[in-house]
Amino acid sequence: MKLNRLMIAVVTAGIVMVLLVVGTRMKRGGQVEGNSGSVGESGARRDALPAARDDARPPTGVGADEAHTAAAVPKDKALIRISLPKPVFEGTPKEIKGAFNLEPPRGKPYPAIMVPIGCDKLLSRDCKVTSSDPDPIIGELSYITDGDKEYDAATYVELGPGVQWVQVDLGEEREIYAACVWHNHYEARVYRDVICRISNDPDFIDGVVTVFNNDHDNSAKLGAGTDKEYIETHEGRPFPIHAVKGRYARFYSRGNTSNELNHYTEIEIYGREVQDKALETEEEIPIKIQNPKPDFD
């Protein structure tokens, strides 16, 4: 009798455990089915994750696989954060001809530019712009520093064929650490002989420093460069500059792979005011030398 009761108790306990396990699994399954969205390779529902905030995105110019976090940036450095326009190019790019020095496809944004703390200030907004073609075919030269980088007929400047330049006047000498130039980014095209030079001389005769030059065959007659040609996109072309001092920044081009015209949508220049400027302009204090009186005795 005691043995039968024991066997009944064991069987009953086993049935209870099975029911508990099945109920738990059904409950979990119901919770998963209650969520919407596709399942990724990890098995987690993608939209069950919190949405990414705009301020949590990687800085412009940093790929998802190499995003700089606060911990990755040295304490004495800052990132140049470039605001990008919307991409407008759609469809299949047409064949690009005549680009013999083209950089290989990146498949990711340009790397972020890191500068010393305090050297990431945008210096060019609303600065005066002059050009080798003072009467543009389309647009006004002021468009180039007005902050509007979107592709639109009212945002870009079209200059004539041949070697043309636009020049940004920063108002006074600055210490420049980075720049970014946008041409026409409506379609995949390559602008030829993209050159950037900096000087304190508005005529660019004395004290000229070239900071970017992809004119590999010296067709613009400003010297051959070692930088690569690139396909124009909404990213523009950012590049670092190593603390070059100057008031004027001049950007050149010589047509593009679609036509012979030159286009500029926006130019941004980053850096800081020249340090120790007061010491550089301080007047020298003349030294008075007292001569002894002649002794005629």
JOTATA-V854090 format. One record per run of one state. SS is the DSSP state (@ for helix, = for strand, . for the rest). FROM is the first residue (numbers start at 0). TO is the last residue. If there is no record, write none. Layout:
SS:FROM:TO
SS:FROM:TO
//
This chain:
.:0:0
@:1:32
.:33:37
=:38:38
.:39:43
=:44:44
@:45:47
.:48:52
@:53:55
.:56:62
@:63:65
.:66:75
=:76:78
.:79:100
=:101:101
.:102:112
=:113:115
.:116:119
=:120:121
.:122:126
=:127:130
.:131:136
=:137:137
.:138:139
@:140:144
.:145:155
=:156:158
.:159:161
=:162:181
.:182:189
=:190:190
.:191:193
=:194:198
.:199:207
=:208:212
.:213:227
=:228:228
.:229:235
=:236:253
.:254:254
=:255:255
.:256:260
=:261:263
.:264:264
=:265:272
.:273:275
@:276:280
.:281:296
//
